[in-house]
Amino acid sequence: MTEIMIVDDQEMVREGLRLILSMHEEIDIVGEAANGEELLDLLRNRLPDVILMDIRMPVMNGIDSLKIVKETYPSVKVIILTTFNEDEYIFNGLKFGADGYILKDSNSKEIIKAIKAACEGNMLLHSQVSLKISKVLHAMEHTSFDEENRIKEKLDNKLTPREIEVVELVMQGKSNKQIGSALFLTEGTVKNYISRILDKLELNRRTELVVYLQNKHSL
């Protein structure tokens, strides 16, 4: 049974999510909050497996709440759920350790898939979010020759060609299973690669790979 908390300032949205999730026997909704402060109060008494959290909320927004939750309760997974498909929210969410990012108009299947991926330690990004990240990578390909060489040299000096392939797939929001299928590796081998990559780049979470590479664009 996966325990879920829903955090959104709109009661109608919470009701909709509750209805969708209640259709799945493996899901148990253990709390609801209208803002980050209410969420933190709930967490003092009970820790869920996953939090579905809106970005824009009064009192305490989703990004500030995410940062506190990840610092205080690192084992709790947080999926950003919003209607705002904007670069700032995407990268800030990933920077502070979001375990997934999907849009509010996602269907039941996509939401459940995101929850399962987060519980398995994978990151699921909505297709439109992945597109945003792809645009960043595309922009990197069109930087000046010197900038491109500096970026490539930094990665090449730290990572093996195979590790770079793994990073590229992580950046696309692929799960360990999907990465394994693409590179003909077992999930266990993929996990080992990711652990080594994080260690080499001095990062703590796989989501930070997105921010790391995005920052390289500004070198």
N, C-alpha and C positions, 0 to 999 in steps of 0.2 A: 504494500500500500504506500503510495506516494502522497505525503502531506503538503498541501499547497496553501499559501496565503496570497490574497488578492489585494493590491493597493492601487486605488484610483479615486480621484475626488468626485467622479460622477457615479451616482448610485445606479443609474441605468446601465453603465458599462459593467459595474461589478455584478449586477443581476444577470446580465447577458453571459458573462464569463462563468458565473456560478451555474447557470443552466447548461451551458456547453460541457463543463467539466463534470457535472453531476451525472451525465450520461455514461461516464466511464467508471466502472466498478473499482478500478485500480487507483482512482484519485479520491482523496479525502480533503475537503476544504476545511482548514482548522482555524481560519481567521481572516478578517477583512479590515481594511483601514482606508481612510480618506486622504491621508497624507503621510509624510515620512515620520513625523513625531508620533502619530498614532501607531505606526508600524513598530517603532522602537519600543513603545510601551508593551505591545503584544509580545515582542521577542524576549522581553525580560522573563516571561512566564513559559513560553513555548517556542521551540525552534522548528520551523517546517523544513522540508527537504528543498522546496523551491518557492521562490517569491515571484509572482507576476506583477511587475510594477510600471506604472505610468511615469512619463518624464515630467510633464508640466502639472504641478499640483501646488496649492497654496500652503503656507506655513513652512513646509520643507519639501523641496522638489525631489524628483527621482534620482538625479545625479548626486546630490548631496547625501541622500539617503543611501544610495548604493555604496558610496565611499565609506560611510560609517559602518554599514552592515558587513562589508568585506573586511574591514579592519577589525571589527569586534567579533564577528561570527564567520570566519573564513570558510567553514564547511557548508554554509547555506548557499545554494545556487540562486542567482538572480537573473531573470529574463526581462529585458526591457521591452515594454509593450506600449506602443505609441502610434499616433496618426502623423507625427512629424518626421518625415523622411528627410532629415537634414544632416549634412556632414558633421556639424558641431556636436550634435547629440550622439551620432554614431561613434565618433572617435573618443568623445569624453566618456561615454558608456564603456567602451572597450578599454580605455585607459585605466578606469577604476575597477576593472575586473568583471564586467557583465559576462554572463555565461550564455547569452543568446540575445537576439534583437529581432523582434518580429512586429509587424504592423497590426493595429487593432482590427483591421478588416480581414485578418487572416482567418481561414476557416478552421473548423474543429480539428481536422486532420493535421494541419500545420502547427497548431498550438500544442497538441499532444506530442507531436514529433519533436518539438522544441524542448518540451519538458523531459521526455525520455533521453534526448541527447545530452541535456544538462546533467541529468542524474548519472549518466555514463561517463561524465567528464569530457564530453565533446562540446563543441560550440556550433550552434545552428544559427545562421544568418538568413533572414528573409531575402529572397532573390533580388529585390530592389536595393537592399543594403549591400549585398555582394556586388551589385553593379556599381555602387558608389566606390567601393574599394578597388574594383577593377579599373575605374577611371583614374584613381590615384596611381595605380601601377602603370596605366597607359601614359599618364602624364610624365611619369618617371622615365619612360622610354624616349621622351621627346625633350629631355633636359639637354643642356649644352654637352658637347663631347667630353669636356674636362670634368663636369659634374657627374656625368654618367660613369666615367671611368673611376672617379673617387668612390662612388657608391658601390660599384661592382667590386673594386679592390678591397673595400672594407669587409664585404660579405665573403669574398673568396678567401681572404686571409684567415677568417674565423671558421667558415663552414666548408664541408666537403661538397662536391657537386650533388651527391645524393641528398644531403641535408638541405641544400638550397631547393631541391625539388619538393621536399616535404614541406618546407616553409611556404612555398608558393601555393600548395594545396591547402595548408592551414589558413592562409590569407583568404582563400576562396570560401572559407566556412565549411570545408569538408570534414566529415567525421573520421576517426581513426580507421574505421572499417572501409570507408570510401577511399581514403588515402592508400590503404593496403591494397585494395582492388586495382587502383590506378597504377601502382608501382610494383604490384605482384609481391607484396610483403604481408606477413601476418600482422594482426592488430598489436600483438605483443612487441614485435619488432618496431612498429610505428611509434608505440609509446616510448620505447627506448631511444629512438631517434629524437623525438620531441624533448625528452628529458635532457639529452646531450646538447641539443640546440639551445634550450633555455639556459643551461649552465654556461655554455660558451658565450652567449650574448648577455649574460648576467641579468636575466629576466626571471620573474617569478611565475607568470601565468602564460598560457598559450595565447590568450587574447592580447597580451602585450606585444606579441610579434607584429600585430597589425599596426599598433602605434609606433613601434620601432621602425618598421619599414616606411611608414608614412612620414616619420620625422626625418628619415634619410633624404626625402625629397627636398627638404628645406636646407640641406647642407650647403 
